[in-house]
Amino acid sequence: MVEEKQLRYDKAYLRMAAEWGKLSHCNRKKVGAIIVKDRMIISDGYNGTPTGFENYCEDDEGYTKWYVLHAEANAILKVAASTQSCEGATLYITLSPCKECSKLVHQAGITRVVYVNAYKDDAGLKFLAKAGVQLEHIPNIEE
């Protein structure tokens, strides 16, 4: 269990991630992510299409286009393009990582993942747990 002061910060960062997710143009799910290291936000992201592509995430049948980037992938890629490092950082995300993104999270050096909702397939969470990443599920982010 997380100590009370840390829980207050965790909920605040998750609320920020939720706000960031509202920027997504995806209709099916709006997911936001914040990466925090040494009590500083070093990156943010939301799910959407790559730079230079139209903002529509779904095709005419309502399915998500294969090239849509997940929120955590966008946040990690932003760090990769900067002078920062995710080593030892915490990922705050509104939806737990899928199995593909969980590999990126681990490989980026993120050591803690705090999430609001669980993704339908828990393979990503199982992988992260096996990799030694600390997982925190906080379903209620209101104060």
Secondary structure, 3 states (H helix, E strand, C coil): CCCHHHHHHHHHHHHHHHHHHCCCCCCCCCCEEEEEECCEEEEEEECECCCCCCCCCECCCCCECCCCECHHHHHHHHHHCCCCCCCCCEEEEEECCCHHHHHHHHHCCCCEEEEEECCCCCHHHHHHHHCCCEEEECCCCCC
